[in-house]
């Protein structure tokens, strides 16, 4: 597992790095936001740990950028800011969790393990996701089927990326709501069904083999018949 830590306090970053490496994780440390953004752009991470008050680009801004580029990479804030407004801003910027300093390393470790387990980001360590003749370049955000380029909106891309990461697995509307939309998504709406139909028209129309399937009463799956 590859982790990125953006933390400008040397003693804290050394403590965290030592702890995770003793558990078998690989962890890169960026001491300011600009360096953190450079690291994130050049390498695929399974999870990011962010302080908020860091030089260059603050944690809120970084989180927004990270989630825009790779929405399925979990981000956890680790900060001394413990106010409700700070937590609200953190989650609104896209964070998956928020832990206040001072902290116990064991709690941080448990939260990181839980986020990675839920996120299913192992597939993101690959530069290319493939299901049949459907291919996705996660870095360049390029999707093709049978060699023909498919144009997707940002939301359609995020939805397809989640389905491709979980290829062959049935994902429920609740799974999609949590991973592709946000924590406050209203699951009673039909927005997910609408976007599934958008995707189906774009990736399956004109192809004999259909990849996107509805499993009645359970959800959706992306697989070859």
C-alpha positions as CSV (number, residue, x, y, z in Angstrom):
1,X,0.0,0.0,0.0
2,X,1.3,3.4,-1.0
3,X,0.3,6.3,1.3
4,X,0.9,10.1,0.9
5,X,1.3,12.3,4.0
6,X,1.2,16.0,3.7
7,X,2.4,17.3,7.1
8,X,4.8,20.2,7.8
9,X,5.7,19.3,11.4
10,X,8.8,17.2,11.2
11,X,8.4,15.4,14.5
12,X,4.8,14.4,13.6
13,X,5.7,13.3,10.1
14,X,8.6,11.2,11.3
15,X,6.4,9.6,13.9
16,X,3.7,8.7,11.4
17,X,6.2,7.5,8.8
18,X,7.9,5.2,11.3
19,X,4.6,3.8,12.4
20,X,3.3,3.0,9.0
21,X,6.5,1.6,7.7
22,X,6.7,-0.7,10.7
23,X,3.3,-2.0,9.5
24,X,4.6,-2.7,6.0
25,X,3.2,0.4,4.3
26,X,5.1,2.7,1.9
27,X,4.7,6.3,2.9
28,X,5.8,9.5,1.1
29,X,6.0,12.7,3.0
30,X,5.4,16.2,1.6
31,X,6.2,19.1,3.9
32,X,4.0,21.6,2.0
33,X,0.9,21.6,-0.2
34,X,2.7,22.3,-3.5
35,X,5.0,19.3,-3.0
36,X,2.0,17.2,-2.0
37,X,0.2,18.1,-5.2
38,X,3.3,17.2,-7.2
39,X,3.6,13.8,-5.5
40,X,-0.1,13.1,-6.1
41,X,0.1,14.0,-9.8
42,X,3.1,11.7,-10.4
43,X,2.2,8.6,-8.3
44,X,-0.9,6.5,-7.6
45,X,-1.7,6.3,-3.9
46,X,-4.0,4.1,-2.0
47,X,-4.8,6.8,0.6
48,X,-3.8,10.4,1.5
49,X,-3.3,11.8,5.1
50,X,-3.6,15.6,5.1
51,X,-2.9,18.3,7.6
52,X,-4.9,21.5,7.0
53,X,-2.5,24.3,7.9
54,X,0.4,23.5,5.5
55,X,2.4,26.0,3.5
56,X,1.7,26.6,-0.2
57,X,-1.7,25.0,-0.7
58,X,-3.8,24.4,2.3
59,X,-5.4,21.0,3.1
60,X,-8.9,21.9,2.1
61,X,-7.8,23.1,-1.3
62,X,-5.6,20.0,-1.8
63,X,-8.4,17.7,-0.8
64,X,-10.7,19.3,-3.4
65,X,-8.0,18.9,-6.1
66,X,-7.2,15.3,-5.2
67,X,-10.9,14.3,-5.2
68,X,-11.5,16.0,-8.5
69,X,-8.6,14.1,-10.1
70,X,-9.1,10.7,-8.4
71,X,-12.4,10.6,-6.5
72,X,-11.9,7.0,-5.2
73,X,-8.6,7.7,-3.4
74,X,-9.6,8.1,0.3
75,X,-8.4,11.3,2.1
76,X,-8.3,11.6,5.9
77,X,-7.6,14.9,7.6
78,X,-5.2,14.8,10.6
79,X,-5.2,18.2,12.1
80,X,-5.3,20.2,15.3
81,X,-8.4,22.1,14.1
82,X,-11.2,20.6,16.1
83,X,-14.0,23.1,15.5
84,X,-17.3,22.0,14.0
85,X,-16.9,24.5,11.1
86,X,-13.5,23.1,10.3
87,X,-14.9,19.5,10.2
88,X,-17.8,20.6,8.0
89,X,-15.4,22.4,5.6
90,X,-13.2,19.3,5.6
91,X,-16.0,16.9,4.7
92,X,-17.4,19.4,2.1
93,X,-14.0,19.5,0.4
94,X,-14.3,15.7,-0.1
95,X,-12.6,14.2,2.9
96,X,-13.6,10.6,3.9
97,X,-12.5,11.0,7.6
98,X,-11.3,13.6,10.1
99,X,-9.0,12.9,13.0
100,X,-8.0,15.5,15.5
101,X,-4.6,15.9,17.0
102,X,-3.3,14.8,19.5
103,X,-4.0,11.3,18.3
104,X,-3.1,7.7,19.0
105,X,-1.2,6.1,16.1
106,X,-3.3,2.9,16.5
107,X,-6.5,4.8,15.9
108,X,-5.0,6.4,12.8
109,X,-3.9,3.0,11.5
110,X,-7.3,1.5,12.1
111,X,-9.1,4.3,10.3
112,X,-6.6,4.1,7.4
113,X,-7.2,0.3,7.1
114,X,-11.0,0.8,7.2
115,X,-10.9,3.5,4.5
116,X,-8.7,1.4,2.2
117,X,-10.8,-1.7,2.7
118,X,-14.1,0.2,1.9
119,X,-12.7,2.2,-1.1
120,X,-11.7,-0.7,-3.3
121,X,-8.8,1.5,-4.6
122,X,-6.5,-1.5,-5.4
123,X,-7.6,-1.2,-9.0
124,X,-6.3,2.4,-9.1
125,X,-2.7,1.2,-8.8
126,X,-3.1,0.1,-12.4
127,X,-2.8,2.8,-15.1
128,X,-5.4,1.0,-17.3
129,X,-8.7,-0.6,-16.3
130,X,-10.0,-3.2,-18.7
131,X,-13.3,-5.0,-19.0
132,X,-13.6,-6.9,-22.3
133,X,-12.8,-4.4,-25.1
134,X,-13.6,-1.5,-22.8
135,X,-10.5,0.3,-21.6
136,X,-9.9,3.3,-19.3
137,X,-6.7,5.2,-18.9
138,X,-7.1,6.5,-15.3
139,X,-4.4,9.2,-15.6
140,X,-5.4,10.6,-19.0
141,X,-9.1,10.1,-18.3
142,X,-9.5,8.4,-21.7
143,X,-12.1,5.7,-22.3
144,X,-12.3,3.6,-25.4
145,X,-14.3,0.6,-26.6
146,X,-13.0,-1.6,-29.4
147,X,-10.5,1.2,-30.0
148,X,-13.1,4.0,-30.4
149,X,-13.0,6.9,-28.0
150,X,-16.0,7.5,-25.8
151,X,-16.7,11.0,-24.5
152,X,-17.9,11.1,-20.9
153,X,-18.8,13.8,-18.4
154,X,-16.9,14.0,-15.1
155,X,-19.7,12.2,-13.3
156,X,-20.1,9.6,-15.9
157,X,-16.3,8.9,-15.8
158,X,-16.4,8.6,-12.0
159,X,-19.3,6.2,-12.2
160,X,-17.7,4.1,-14.9
161,X,-14.4,4.1,-13.0
162,X,-16.1,2.7,-9.9
163,X,-17.9,0.0,-11.9
164,X,-14.6,-1.0,-13.7
165,X,-12.7,-1.2,-10.4
166,X,-15.4,-3.5,-9.1
167,X,-15.8,-5.5,-12.4
168,X,-17.8,-8.6,-12.1
169,X,-19.2,-7.5,-8.7
170,X,-22.7,-6.3,-8.2
171,X,-22.7,-2.9,-6.6
172,X,-25.9,-1.5,-5.1
173,X,-27.3,2.0,-5.5
174,X,-26.2,2.7,-1.9
175,X,-22.6,1.7,-2.8
176,X,-22.7,4.0,-5.8
177,X,-24.2,6.9,-3.8
178,X,-21.5,6.6,-1.1
179,X,-18.6,6.2,-3.5
180,X,-19.5,8.4,-6.5
181,X,-21.8,11.0,-5.0
182,X,-21.5,12.4,-1.5
183,X,-22.4,11.6,2.1
184,X,-25.7,13.5,1.9
185,X,-26.9,12.0,-1.3
186,X,-30.6,11.3,-1.4
187,X,-30.9,7.6,-2.3
188,X,-34.6,8.0,-2.9
189,X,-34.0,9.9,-6.2
190,X,-33.5,8.2,-9.6
191,X,-30.3,10.1,-10.4
192,X,-28.2,7.0,-10.3
193,X,-30.6,5.1,-12.7
194,X,-30.4,8.1,-15.0
195,X,-26.6,8.1,-15.1
196,X,-26.5,4.3,-15.5
197,X,-28.7,4.7,-18.6
198,X,-26.4,7.5,-19.9
199,X,-23.4,5.1,-19.5
200,X,-25.2,2.2,-21.1
201,X,-26.0,4.2,-24.2
202,X,-22.4,5.4,-24.5
203,X,-20.6,2.1,-23.8
204,X,-23.0,-0.6,-25.1
205,X,-25.0,1.0,-27.9
206,X,-23.9,-0.6,-31.2
207,X,-22.0,-3.4,-29.6
208,X,-23.3,-7.0,-29.7
209,X,-21.7,-7.9,-26.3
210,X,-23.3,-5.8,-23.6
211,X,-21.1,-5.0,-20.6
212,X,-23.3,-3.0,-18.2
213,X,-26.0,-5.2,-16.6
214,X,-28.8,-4.5,-14.1
215,X,-29.3,-7.1,-11.5
216,X,-32.9,-6.7,-10.4
217,X,-33.3,-5.9,-6.8
218,X,-29.6,-5.8,-6.2
219,X,-27.8,-3.2,-8.3
220,X,-25.5,-3.0,-11.3
221,X,-22.5,-4.9,-12.6
222,X,-19.9,-4.4,-15.3
223,X,-18.9,-7.7,-16.9
224,X,-18.8,-9.7,-20.2
225,X,-21.7,-12.0,-20.6
